[in-house]
Amino acid sequence: MFKKNFYWGCATAAYQIEGAVKEDGRGASVWDVFSHTFGKTFNAHTGDVACDHYHRFHEDVDIMGKIGVNAYRFSVSWSRVIPNGVGSVNEKGLDFYDALINELLERNITPFMTLFHWDYPYELYKKGGWMNPDSPKWMGEYADLLARRFGDRVKHFITINEPQCFIGAGHKNGDHAPGLRLSDDDIAHHVRNTLLAHGYAAAALRAAASRDVRIGLAPCGVVSMPKTSMDIEAAREHMFRDGIFGNTLWCDPIFLGDFHGRLHEILPPPTEEEIALISAPTDFFGMNTYSGTLVETDENGKPRETFFPSGNARTAMDWQITPECLYWGPRFFYERYGKPVIITENGMSNCDTISEDGLCHDSQRIDYLRRHLRALARAASDGVPIEGYFQWSLLDNFEWAQGYNQRFGMVYVDYDTQKRTLKDSAYYYRDVILSEGEELRKQEVDS
C-alpha cells in the first residue's frame, strides 16, 4: 500500500478559482483577455469571479481540514504578484498568498506551490510571450521573488503545469489562451523557451530559498496501457513517441538532457550551458493523468492504438475511464526517468447536482477514485516510489474553454451564491485518508 508519510492532497489553479481579477492591483493575464473574447469559452464564461477563493480562502482551507488532506497544490497568479510580469511587485498580491500559506501550515497541510499554471501575464504576451528570447529570464525573476518571499515556509515547488496544453492547445491549435495557430517553426521556439524557463525557475528557486527545496514539473502524463501482457513493450514505445502533445518532447530534455524529435530538430542544437540549465536535477516527477490510451502490438510488432470495449465508462468530459493508467503511467515514467512520482492531478468531471435532501451524491466519482487509487497502490507495491496523490479538484471551478459546464470538484459550488457543499466523494476521500489507504484494501476484499 502507501508509505506512512504519503501526501494525500487536492489541487486547484489560480485562474480557475480565485476570481477578483481586477482587485488589489492584479494585472491581466492571457486568460482574462481570451475568456472575454466572444466565442472562446462555453456560454462566454470567464474567471472574473470563479469560486471567489480570493475572498473565501479561509472557508476553503477549513473545508480541506474537514476532508483531512495533508497537502494542497495551488498555483500563484503571476500577474497578481507582478502585474506587468516583470518590474514592480504587488505587495497586496503577495500578502494574499502569505495568508493562504500560513493558514495551511496552521492546519498541518503541506503547501505545494505551482509557479505557472497557464495564466501568462498579458503585458508579457504583448512583448512576444514565449517567443521572446527573454521569456525564460522573466520566469527566473518571477521564481526568485516567490522563493525569497515564500521559501521559508514552502518546500515543494512545481515550475510549470502541462506545457503540452498551454503551448499545444494555446499556441498551436488555438483552443486555449492566447488562441494562436502558429507554424511549427514558431512552436519550436516556444518549446525551447518553455524548457529554458523551467531551468531558470528551478535555478532561482534553489538559489533564493532560505532552505532546501524540492522541485518538480507537472506535465500531462500521457499514458499508454497494454491491452494484454504481450503488449507491454508496445505500450511503452507508444507512450514515449514524438509529438507536441506527448511526453518525450518535454520530459526527455528535463529529466535526461536528451533533445530529440522533429520540433527540437527545427532549431540549432542547444548549447552545453542550455542543456545543463534545462536538465539540472529535479526531485520528483509530477504526473497529471485522467485517462489512458489502450495499445496492442500489430502484425509488424509495432504499437497500435486500439478500441476500448463497447460501452466502456466515460466521464462527463467524454474521457474514457481507465483506472490502470495510474499503474502503467507511474511504472513507465519511473522506469524511464528514475524519479519519485507524485500524482499531481487525477479526477473526473461528473454530472453533479444538489439532490432534494440538500446533498450531492456523486457515486460515480467515488467509484473512479477507488479504482484509480487501487491501481496506484499496485504500482507502489511493485516498487514504484509513489510520494503522493492530489485529487483534481477541491472545488468545482472554471474549466478553461469549458467554462462552468464541467464539475471536477469534491465540493459542489453554487456559482450564484458561492455556497459550498461537500459531495459524498469528499467524505469517501476523508475515510481513505484516515485509514492511510487501508480502506481501499478492505473494499477490495469485500468486493
N, C-alpha and C positions, 0 to 999 in steps of 0.2 A: 504494500500500500504506500502511502505517502510519508515522508520523513516528518519528525516532530516539529521542526522549525519551518514547515511549509507555509507559503504565503497564500492564504485564502482571501482573494480580493474581488473588487469590482472596478470597473473602468468607465471613464467619461472623456469628453473632449470639450475644450473651452467654447468654441463657437456653437456647439450643439446644445449647451445647457445654460451658459452664463447670462445671455441677454445683456441689457444695459450697454448697448453698443455705442451710445453717444454720451455716456456719463463719465464724470471724473477724469476727463482728459484722454479717454481712449481714442486712438486713431482708427481709421477704416482699414479693413482687410479686403482681399480679393473676393471673399465670400459675401461681404456686405454688398459690394457692387454687383456681383453675379446674381445674388438672390433678388435684388431689386431690378433686375433686367427682365422684362416681360418674357414669359415662356420658358425660363430656365429652370424653374422649380415647380413642383406639384402645386397647383392652385395658387401660384405666386407666393408661397410661404417663404418667410425669412427667419433669420435668427435674432431679430430685433429684441424679442422678449424671451423666446425659447422657454426654459424652465425657471427663469428668473433666479437662477442659482446665485448670481452676484449679490442678491439681497436675502436669499433664503439658505445660504450655505450652512448656517447653524442648524437649521432643521434637517438638512440633508446629511450632515455629519451625525446628527442624532439618529437618523434612520440607519446609517451604517452601523452604529452601535447596536441597534435592535437586531439587525441581521447577524452581527457578530464577526464581520470581516476584520482581519488584522492587517490589511493592506489596501491602499486606494491608489489607483493610477489615474492621474489627471494631467491635462496639458495647460500650459501657460499661453495666454493670448499675447503674442509678440507685440502687437500694436497697442495693447493695454499698458504695457510697461515701457515701451519705446514707441511713441505714437507715429513717428516717421520711419520707424525701422532702424534708423541709426541716429546718433546725436542725443538730444535731450531726453532724459529719463523722466518718467511719470511716477512720482512717489506714491500717489494715491493708488495706482495700479499695483505697485509692489506691496503696498500695505494690505491690499485685499489678499494676496497670496500668503503674506506673513500670517495674517489672521487665520486663514484656512489651514495652513501647515501647523500652527500652534494648537489649534483645536483638534486636529487629527492626532497629534502626539499626546495631548492630554487624555485621549481615549485609547492610547496604545495602538493606534492604527499607523502603520508604516507608510509614509508618502513615497510614491513612485512618480517622479516628475518627467513628463514628456515636453521637450522643448518646442518641437514643431509638429503640429497636427493639422496641417493644410491651410490654416488661416494666415496666409502670407500678407505682410503689410502692403497696403495698396500703394503707398508712396515709393516703396522699393520696386514694386511691379512697374510703375511708371518710369523707373530707371533701367528697365530691361529685365527685372526679376532674375530668374535662374540663368538667363542668357548672359547677364552681366558678369564679366570675369572677376569682379569684386564681390559677387554674391557669397562665396564661401567665407570671405573675411567678415562680411556682415553677420553671418551666422556665428562666427567665432566671437565677435564683440558682444553679441546677444548672450551667448553661453557664458562668457566671462562675467557679465552682470549677474546672471542667475546664480552662478557658483559663488560669487562674493556675497550676494545677499542671502542665499538660502543654503549654501553648502555646509553651514554649521549644524543644520537640522535635517537636511535631505541627503541621504547617502546613495540612493538609487536614481539614476538618470537614464532616460531614453532620448537619444538625439533626434531621431526622425521617425515619423509614423508613415508606413505604407507608401514608399516612393513610387511603387507601381501605379498607385491610384492618382496621386496629385500630379505626377508627370504624365502617365499614360492616359488617364481619363480627363485631366485638366488641360494638358498641352498638346496631346496627340489626337484624341477622339472628340474633345470639346464638350464632353458631357458634364464636367465639373468645372469649378472656377480655376483659372480665369476664362475658360471656354474657348481655348485656341485649338487650331488644327495645323500644326507645324510640320515641316518637312523632316525627314529622318536626319538630315544634316544638322538642323537646328536642335532636334531632340537629343542628338549625341552630345551637344554642348550642355544641354540641361542635365543629362545623366552625369557627365563628368563633374559639373559644378555641384550637383547634389551630393555626390560621393565626397568631393573635397570639403563641402560644408559639414558633413558628418565628421571628417577628420579634424577640421579646425575646431568644431564644437567640442569633440572629445578631448582634444589637447587643452583647450581653455578650461574645461571643467576640472581636469586633473591639476592644472597649474594654479587655479584660483581658489578652489575649495579649501576650507580650513582643516579638512581631514581627508582621509582616503575615501574615495567614492567608487561606486560600481556603475559601469556604463554599458549600455547595450543599444541595440537597434530593434525596431518593431516593424519588419516588412510584412507584406501579405505573405503568409506562409502557405504558398500554393502547393497543395498536396495531391500526389498521385497514389492510388491504392491498388494493390494487385487483386485481380479477380479471383485467382486461385493461388495456391502455394507455388505453382510452377511459373507464376508471372511476377515474382518479386523483383528479379533483375530488370524486367521490362518496366515496371513501375518506377524503380529507382532511376533508370535512364530517362524516362519521360518527365519525372519531377525536376530534373536538372537540365532541361532543354533550354535553348536560347529564346530570347524574346523580351520585350519591354514589360510584359505582364508576368514574367516568370521569376525564377529565383536567382539564377546564376549571374545575370547581368548586374544585379545589385549586390548580391551576397558574396560572390567569389572574390571581388576586389577587396571587400572589407575584411572578410574572415580568412582569405587565402592569399591575398596580394596578387591575384590572378585576373588579368583583364583579357577577356576573350568574347567572342560573339560579334555579330555584324555591326551593332551600333558602336562598340568600342573601336572597331577597325576603321570607322569613318575618320576618326581624329588621329593625329600623331600619337605614338605610344606615350604614356605618362612618363614623366621624369622619375628618377630614383627618389627624389625628395617627395614627389606627389604620391608615389606608391607607399613610401614609408608613413606618410601622414594618414592616408586613407586606411591602411591596414594595421595601424597601431593596435596593440592587443585590446580586446574588449573582454567583458566579464560574463556576459550571458547573451543568449540568442532569444529575442522576443518573437513570439510566433502568434500572429493574428490569423486564426483559421476558423472558418464557419462550415466549410463543406470540402469534399474531396472529389477527384475525378477517378473513375474506375478504368483500369488499364489491363489489357491482355497482351499476349505475345502473338504476333501474326505469323503467317506461314513462312516468312523470311527471318524469323527470330527477332523482329523489331517490335517496339512498343506501339500499341494502337489503342486509342480510346474506344470504350465500348459502352453499351447501354446498361442502365440500371434495370432491375426487374420492373415490369409493368406495375404501376400503382405505388412505386416507392414513395415514401412520405416526403413532403416538401414543406417549407416554411411559407409564411405569408409573402416573402420576397421571391417566392418561386425557386428557392435554392433547395437542392437535394439534401435530405437529412442523412448524413453518413458518419455515424459515430466513430468508425475505425480511422477517420482522418486524424484523430488525436492519439492513435497508436502509431500509424505509419509515418506521419509527419515528424513527430519528435524523434523517432528512431532514425529516419533517413537524414534529418538535419544534424543530429548528433554524430552519426557516422561520418558525415562529410566535413563538418566544421569543428567538431570536438569541443563545443561549448555547452555548459548547462543550459537547459531550455526552460523558459517561462512562457506559459500561455498567456500572452498579454491581452488577447481578445478572443472570446468564443461565446456565442449565444444565438438566439433566434428571434426573428420578428414573428409575432403571433397576432391573431385577430382577437385581441383582448377587449373586454367590455366590463363595466361595472354591473353586476347582477342585482336583482331585486333586493337581495339581502345586504347590499352596500359593499360587497366584497368583489374581488377579481379572482376568478377560478381558472388559472392557466395550466391545466393539467398537461397540455402538450409541451410546455416549456419545462415542466418538471421531468417529464419523460426524456426530453432532449438532454437536459442537464445530467440526469442519472446515467444515461447511456454513454455520453461523452466522457464523463469523469471515470467511468469504469474502464473505458479504452485507455485513458491517460494513466490510470493506475496500473494497467497491464504493461504499458511502456516503462513505467517506473520499476515494476517487478522484473522486467527484462534487462535492467541495468542502465536505462537512460536516466541521467541526473535531472529530474524534474524539480524545479525550485518553487513553482507557484502556478496558480490558476486565477485569472481575472475574468469574471463574468461580464460580458457586454450585454446590458449595461445596467448601472444602478437605476437610472431613470428612463422612462420614455422620453424621447428628445427629438430634436431637429435632425432628420436623417438625410442631410445633404440635398441632392436634387429631388429626393423623395419627400422632402418636407416633413410634415407631421402625419403622413399617410402610413407610416410603419411604426410599430411599437416593439422596441427591443428590451424594454426595462423590466427589472424585477419589481419596480414601483410604478404604479399607474399614475400618470399626470393628467389632470383635467386642465387643459390649456386655457380655458376661460377663467377659472377660479384659482388655478395653481394648487389645488388640493392634491396632496399625495396620498395614495392608498397602497399599502404593501400587498402585492399579489401573493397567491399561495406559494409560488416559486421562491419568494423571499424567505418564507418560513421553512420551506424544504431545504434551501441552501443553509439556513441557520442550523438545522438539525445535522446536516452533513458536516458542517464546520465544528459543531460541538462534539461530534463523535470522532473528529480528526480523520474522517473518511471511512470509519468502520461501518457507518450506516449503509454505505454502498455495498459492502461485503454481506451484510445481513440481508439486504433486499435481494441480492443475487442468489443467496441460498434459498430464501423464501420462494423465489420465482422458479 
